[in-house]
Amino acid sequence: MRTYGELFRLLEFRSLFAAGAVQIAATTVSGLALSTLVYAATGSPLLAALALFGSSFAQVLGATTLLSAADRLPPRAALVTIALIFGAATLSLAVPGMPIWGMLLIIFSLGLVNSVTGGVRWGLLGEIVPDGGYILARSVFNMLIGAMQISGYALGGILVAVLSPRQALLVSAGLYLVGATVLRFGLTARPPRAAGRPSVRETWRVNRRLWSLPARRHIYLALWVPNGLIVGCEALFVPYAPTSAGALFMATALGMLAGDTIVGRFVPRRWRPRLVTPLRVLLAAPILLFVLPLPVPAAALVLAVAAVGFSAGLLLQDLLIALTPDDARGQALGLHTSGLLTMQAVGATIAGLVAQFVPVGTAMAVMAVVSLLVTVVLTPALRRPVVAAEVEKVAA
């Protein structure tokens, strides 16, 4: 499978793609609405950042307790149930008079539920597409995320400005329900990918297996840490430009879309390993300019250029799949997603804390410096041979 046409001829892929589109739009609309609502009520960059990314903190708890469910639940039923839970919770966030602590508790609970979603979705994607089609399909989903974030933040900005943050949350809840409907009637009922019941013990066993290979550990760290630190900068968009944050989110999403389109479809396979470090550098270096007082148009341009570097994650996922035994692939991808979202929440919190003491633009530049340092430290390990993976596969 080498073309988009071949991919979209698969009915179940189209259904998974359509449901993903409306659910990403729902997430971006609700995230912007919640961050705006919390910042208006508290004036705190830290609480605004937690409203936007705080649910990701629960990912670390879910990754260590619930992740075995990713391969041990019927995928269609699991995805539909998760979408319905998100819709109901978003409706509750729109209730007038909801205290800030109550909002943060609901956001954390959603993150715990969402910790299983990545493993279920990407494991199912591997079943839907034929052998050799996963990376193309995953790049299309990355492009979808960029496109729908652009649309979602645009819609969210309009709804917040024209209606109110709470009314924007109602729209978001409706989108989650649409996504659940598409999943229910567009996917085939499949049995779980692995036998047995989900358990904390099984989650720990497979996680230890995944983490035991040094090559995989380095890939996980390269996927999680530089990305999470730069996403921490995104958590400061509302304090940086309270009336124009939607434009900054849209510019970032546009850069991500461009990067994933180029890397996923047009970069030859032989070039991919050599592009990981340059793209990680591109992700952080332009943000150093935020130490200056950038006007919104210049800030949007800088963010769009930097966001092209997010496409390094696609190349690293390709390496992760090559290094992972087939019987652990769903949990491996789920661990990647949970770790990534957790680190994004950590990055958002660190950025919010730094912004409590220095100007917001300076805080963003500080996060970029740390991201560059981590990239430099990890680069030698990512260049080493990974033949140990083949030994593990034989042993398994």
Summary of the structure (lengths in Angstrom):
residues: 396
radius of gyration: 19.9
end to end distance: 28.2
largest distance: 60.2
contacts: 1501
relative contact order: 0.16
helix: 83%
strand: 0%
